[in-house]
Amino acid sequence: MYNSTFLIGRLVRDPEYRLTSSGIAVCRFTVAINKIKSDEADFLRIVTWRRLAEICSQYLKKGKLVAIEGRLQIESYVKDGIERESVEIIADNMQMLDR
Protein backbone atom coordinates (compact mmCIF):
# COMPACT_ATOMS: atom_id res chain seq x y z
CA MET A 1 0.00 0.00 0.00
CA TYR A 2 1.16 3.51 -0.76
CA ASN A 3 -0.35 6.69 0.70
CA SER A 4 0.87 9.77 -1.13
CA THR A 5 -0.79 12.96 -2.27
CA PHE A 6 0.35 16.03 -4.19
CA LEU A 7 -1.72 19.24 -4.10
CA ILE A 8 -1.45 22.76 -5.47
CA GLY A 9 -3.63 25.48 -4.01
CA ARG A 10 -3.86 28.79 -2.18
CA LEU A 11 -3.93 29.37 1.57
CA VAL A 12 -7.36 30.35 2.85
CA ARG A 13 -5.98 32.12 5.95
CA ASP A 14 -2.66 32.66 7.70
CA PRO A 15 -1.14 29.48 9.21
CA GLU A 16 -1.64 28.67 12.90
CA TYR A 17 1.66 27.84 14.62
CA ARG A 18 2.15 26.39 18.09
CA LEU A 19 4.41 24.16 20.15
CA THR A 20 3.17 20.91 21.67
CA SER A 21 3.58 20.32 25.39
CA SER A 22 6.80 18.45 24.58
CA GLY A 23 8.14 21.41 22.55
CA ILE A 24 7.57 20.06 19.03
CA ALA A 25 6.55 22.67 16.44
CA VAL A 26 3.27 22.14 14.57
CA CYS A 27 1.70 24.38 11.95
CA ARG A 28 -1.83 24.01 10.52
CA PHE A 29 -3.40 25.76 7.56
CA THR A 30 -6.11 25.26 4.97
CA VAL A 31 -5.56 25.20 1.21
CA ALA A 32 -8.26 25.86 -1.39
CA ILE A 33 -7.94 23.70 -4.51
CA ASN A 34 -10.04 24.70 -7.51
CA LYS A 35 -11.98 21.96 -9.27
CA ILE A 36 -11.32 21.58 -12.99
CA LYS A 37 -13.95 23.21 -15.22
CA SER A 38 -15.86 24.55 -12.21
CA ASP A 39 -16.03 27.60 -9.97
CA GLU A 40 -16.07 25.34 -6.91
CA ALA A 41 -13.12 24.50 -4.67
CA ASP A 42 -12.15 21.84 -2.16
CA PHE A 43 -10.74 23.01 1.17
CA LEU A 44 -8.14 20.70 2.66
CA ARG A 45 -6.46 21.01 6.05
CA ILE A 46 -2.69 20.68 6.03
CA VAL A 47 -0.53 19.80 9.06
CA THR A 48 3.25 20.27 9.15
CA TRP A 49 5.68 19.29 11.91
CA ARG A 50 9.08 20.33 13.26
CA ARG A 51 11.31 22.38 10.92
CA LEU A 52 8.77 22.42 8.08
CA ALA A 53 6.22 23.84 10.55
CA GLU A 54 8.62 26.66 11.44
CA ILE A 55 9.26 27.45 7.76
CA CYS A 56 5.52 27.46 6.93
CA SER A 57 4.72 29.79 9.84
CA GLN A 58 7.46 32.22 8.76
CA TYR A 59 6.86 32.40 5.02
CA LEU A 60 3.26 31.42 4.26
CA LYS A 61 0.43 33.93 4.35
CA LYS A 62 -3.20 34.02 3.23
CA GLY A 63 -3.48 33.83 -0.57
CA LYS A 64 -0.03 32.30 -1.20
CA LEU A 65 0.15 29.57 -3.85
CA VAL A 66 1.82 26.40 -2.56
CA ALA A 67 2.52 22.83 -3.62
CA ILE A 68 2.13 20.25 -0.86
CA GLU A 69 3.40 16.69 -0.87
CA GLY A 70 2.35 14.38 1.93
CA ARG A 71 0.02 11.64 3.06
CA LEU A 72 -3.72 11.51 3.59
CA GLN A 73 -4.94 10.88 7.15
CA ILE A 74 -8.60 10.11 7.88
CA GLU A 75 -9.90 9.85 11.44
CA SER A 76 -13.38 8.85 12.57
CA TYR A 77 -15.04 10.26 15.67
CA VAL A 78 -18.48 10.64 17.22
CA LYS A 79 -19.92 14.10 17.97
CA ASP A 80 -23.42 14.60 19.34
CA GLY A 81 -24.17 10.95 18.59
CA ILE A 82 -23.28 11.32 14.92
CA GLU A 83 -20.29 9.52 13.43
CA ARG A 84 -18.06 11.91 11.50
CA GLU A 85 -14.77 11.83 9.62
CA SER A 86 -11.90 14.28 9.65
CA VAL A 87 -9.51 14.47 6.69
CA GLU A 88 -6.04 16.04 6.89
CA ILE A 89 -2.91 16.03 4.80
CA ILE A 90 0.27 15.43 6.81
CA ALA A 91 2.83 17.35 4.75
CA ASP A 92 6.34 16.07 4.17
CA ASN A 93 7.33 18.76 1.67
CA MET A 94 6.12 22.25 0.78
CA GLN A 95 7.10 24.41 -2.17
CA MET A 96 6.13 28.08 -2.43
CA LEU A 97 5.00 28.85 -5.98
CA ASP A 98 4.44 32.61 -5.77
CA ARG A 99 7.30 34.98 -6.39
C-alpha positions as CSV (number, residue, x, y, z in Angstrom):
1,M,0.0,0.0,0.0
2,Y,1.2,3.5,-0.8
3,N,-0.4,6.7,0.7
4,S,0.9,9.8,-1.1
5,T,-0.8,13.0,-2.3
6,F,0.3,16.0,-4.2
7,L,-1.7,19.2,-4.1
8,I,-1.4,22.8,-5.5
9,G,-3.6,25.5,-4.0
10,R,-3.9,28.8,-2.2
11,L,-3.9,29.4,1.6
12,V,-7.4,30.3,2.9
13,R,-6.0,32.1,5.9
14,D,-2.7,32.7,7.7
15,P,-1.1,29.5,9.2
16,E,-1.6,28.7,12.9
17,Y,1.7,27.8,14.6
18,R,2.2,26.4,18.1
19,L,4.4,24.2,20.1
20,T,3.2,20.9,21.7
21,S,3.6,20.3,25.4
22,S,6.8,18.5,24.6
23,G,8.1,21.4,22.6
24,I,7.6,20.1,19.0
25,A,6.6,22.7,16.4
26,V,3.3,22.1,14.6
27,C,1.7,24.4,11.9
28,R,-1.8,24.0,10.5
29,F,-3.4,25.8,7.6
30,T,-6.1,25.3,5.0
31,V,-5.6,25.2,1.2
32,A,-8.3,25.9,-1.4
33,I,-7.9,23.7,-4.5
34,N,-10.0,24.7,-7.5
35,K,-12.0,22.0,-9.3
36,I,-11.3,21.6,-13.0
37,K,-14.0,23.2,-15.2
38,S,-15.9,24.5,-12.2
39,D,-16.0,27.6,-10.0
40,E,-16.1,25.3,-6.9
41,A,-13.1,24.5,-4.7
42,D,-12.1,21.8,-2.2
43,F,-10.7,23.0,1.2
44,L,-8.1,20.7,2.7
45,R,-6.5,21.0,6.0
46,I,-2.7,20.7,6.0
47,V,-0.5,19.8,9.1
48,T,3.3,20.3,9.2
49,W,5.7,19.3,11.9
50,R,9.1,20.3,13.3
51,R,11.3,22.4,10.9
52,L,8.8,22.4,8.1
53,A,6.2,23.8,10.5
54,E,8.6,26.7,11.4
55,I,9.3,27.5,7.8
56,C,5.5,27.5,6.9
57,S,4.7,29.8,9.8
58,Q,7.5,32.2,8.8
59,Y,6.9,32.4,5.0
60,L,3.3,31.4,4.3
61,K,0.4,33.9,4.3
62,K,-3.2,34.0,3.2
63,G,-3.5,33.8,-0.6
64,K,0.0,32.3,-1.2
65,L,0.2,29.6,-3.9
66,V,1.8,26.4,-2.6
67,A,2.5,22.8,-3.6
68,I,2.1,20.3,-0.9
69,E,3.4,16.7,-0.9
70,G,2.4,14.4,1.9
71,R,0.0,11.6,3.1
72,L,-3.7,11.5,3.6
73,Q,-4.9,10.9,7.1
74,I,-8.6,10.1,7.9
75,E,-9.9,9.8,11.4
76,S,-13.4,8.8,12.6
77,Y,-15.0,10.3,15.7
78,V,-18.5,10.6,17.2
79,K,-19.9,14.1,18.0
80,D,-23.4,14.6,19.3
81,G,-24.2,10.9,18.6
82,I,-23.3,11.3,14.9
83,E,-20.3,9.5,13.4
84,R,-18.1,11.9,11.5
85,E,-14.8,11.8,9.6
86,S,-11.9,14.3,9.7
87,V,-9.5,14.5,6.7
88,E,-6.0,16.0,6.9
89,I,-2.9,16.0,4.8
90,I,0.3,15.4,6.8
91,A,2.8,17.3,4.7
92,D,6.3,16.1,4.2
93,N,7.3,18.8,1.7
94,M,6.1,22.2,0.8
95,Q,7.1,24.4,-2.2
96,M,6.1,28.1,-2.4
97,L,5.0,28.8,-6.0
98,D,4.4,32.6,-5.8
99,R,7.3,35.0,-6.4
